[in-house]
Amino acid sequence: MSAPQYRKAVAFALAAGLGLSLAACSTKSDDESTSADGKTIITVDCMPVGTEKELVANWNADVAAFEKANPDVQIKSVSVGTQCNNPPDFTARLAGGTTTDVFYGYMTDLQQVLDSGQAMDITSYVTKDTIPTWDDVDPALKSVFSDGGKVYGVPIKNYSMGLVYNKVLFQKAGLDPANPPKTWADVRTAAKKIAQAAPGVAGYADYSAGNTGGWHFTAEIYAQGGQILTEDGKKADFNNAMGKQVLQNLKDMRYGDNSMGSRQLLQWGDLLTNAAAGKVGMFIGAPDTTQQIVSQFKGKYADWAVAPLPGQDGLAKATLGGGDGYFFKKGLTEAQVKAGLKWVAFEKLTVGKGQFDYPRAKPQNYPVGLPQPLLFTKDSATAKAEYELRKANANVDPSIYALFENQQLPIKGEPANAQAIYAVLDSAMSGVLTNPNANIDELLKTAEQKVNQLITAGS
Amino acid sequence: MATMTAPGTTEQLTRSASPARSRGRRNRKIRDNVTGYAFLIGAILCFALFTWYPMIRGIIMSFQRTRRGVTTWVGWDNYTRIIADPSFWPAWRNTVYFTVLALVIGYAVPFFVAILLNELRHAKGYLRVLVYLPVMLPPASALFLFKFYAYDPSDAGLFNAILTFLHLPTSQWMQSPGATMPAMVIASTWMNMGSAVLIYLASLQNIPGELYEAAELDGAGLWRRIWNVTIPQTRLILGLLAMMQIVATMQVFIEPLILANGAGTQDSATTVAYLIYQHGFYQNDLNGAAALGVIILVALAAFSGVYLRLTTKND
């Protein structure tokens, strides 16, 4: 081959190679619903990330056990880092049509999933045959994943907020860890004492970025007895005395008492990292934040306790509840939907298996004894069985959660369009936490205007 | 005039006289350039797939709305809605402010650093490596360094420690609405300066030494030499980099995302590009995000067009 011919051949090979690789990119091998040997294939997400070796091993063992019990099903697991706790990533996959067959979402995601046209109506498939514990799953949670009488998802976890506090810092500040704050005035006093006793520590910390500020504003206005939207969901309903009180409490602590530390604009992981490092006295959160502090941010269970959420003049009038579940991608075959439901049932809704495999979790030092996920109706057979198994295998001192568990507050769900509203309310939170001259009325007015606009745009 | 029109006329005559010969020449031209075309196909495919198609798709999406999987044509609705967003004008104000600051700081500083490096007699290579080093850091890592160490709002932060040492008032940096933009520009300049310095250096080294010698003989000092020799001689590259700087800084995104965890204090860090991200991925409003994307595309295209026209005329 002469030099020019050789050059041409290389050029064509390159061009053809590129074309082929582009074509390969567009091939969706995951779209197969049946394997060569006749098995039903389903892709599922939220496999633990590679760095969590023990959790990955548990997941793989569960997949193997499930496939053994269901020899006609093949599970393909997908893990893409923080996919299961990352709203932008979730939106991108939803918009791009690249979700797995059975995909994870927050309780607040139903409208978004429906809008994207990706949700499958699974009403006729969700039965005791596919999910043996279905009748015991809390109907309130089922309703969150339903729309117009149709079921689009299966709940797998439920949480509600309380006051999480550091017992060691309480003791250092001369406070009684057995008697945590019950009102926001108590929180303010305790935060001040902690900040004075431990320089560089935030007596109380709160969020103001990455949608988490709006999420906590919502929890705090619920605690006041307020709401984010009017009952009909057509207007914002936080620009009032209760909304003002929420922001005033924070502003007083941040700039009146200087008890919230200097670093603000915190989002989810920032606050927990500081907490695990012993730099936060109190924050509001669900009991499982203690688990995150220990497993992800290397803190200690013994340092923490959870109390009911404080309100303005007594305990909170309501506490924010939320959670997550699994949706099913539109276009799945009947066999795939059934296989997917069986998998979710096995991994997330069966006592002694998957997330409820307490005998396995105990020696691995994963926490057993947390009062959540609260999935089953109180007094149902499944709830009782879960409680017994949890109690028998507890490796976390139950006293950490005793106050929280003994004082159940009314749970109020998140507003429609929650993530979009939270993004707007971040601004109000960041205003009072970073600007000593912030005008609370202005902040609420602007946020109200934005939320009303969001609702108009969405209707 | 006659010599200019003659070849065209001759070719026209040849063409009409012998189309077969002309076709043969064209075919030979294609055959001769086949390697080039083959390589071009790859580039065209890449551009078409990853640049032009998404751009056209984005423009179409900006006139549509998707609800429950059904896409409808809504005309200018997304545009009117996005313009009415209370964050829209603050985002533009912030973006233009960032761009102006980036021109003042981020554009001028590398030029003078390049002049200084060019003037040095010793340790030139060593210093060039030092200046270029930040470019090799992944932007996210560089920005996290600023976020956690330099811009820590407590007195323990690097910049606040320096300010305290100098008996100057400290700043809240990213948490202070007034300091957000300058702080973002400082970090951005530090991150990107190396590349601009290298381009300026290459351009400076092309200036004939005689020009400086002549200027010196005429009694020109340093500033005079920069003003009368360096700047006119590097005019083209200065203009090109100015345009690239403006186009790039108008799309500033990663700085607010990392340094300010998004919007910053009351939208103080919200830029147009970040607003697009917020609408698209946090508010589940991809159509609104597409409309905003088209607005910034049109604005930048108009700016680039005007700029090119002005500079071409001057040349």
Interface residues (C-beta under 8 A of the other chain):
Chain A: P4 R7 K8 A11 F12 L14 A15 L18 G19 L22 P87 P88 T91 A92 A95 Q112 L114 D115 S116 G117 Q118 G200 A209 G210 N211 S262 R263 Q264 L265 L266 Q267 D270 K330 N417 Q419 A420 A423 D426 S427 S430 G431 T434 N435 A438 L443 T446 Q449 K450 Q453 L454 A457
Chain B: V34 T35 A38 F39 I41 G42 L45 C46 L49 T66 R67 R68 G69 V70 R81 A84 D85 P86 S87 D152 P153 S154 Q172 M174 Q175 S176 P177 A260 N261 G262 A263 G264 T265 Q266 D267 Y277 Q278 G280 F281 Y282 Q283 N284 D285 L286 G288
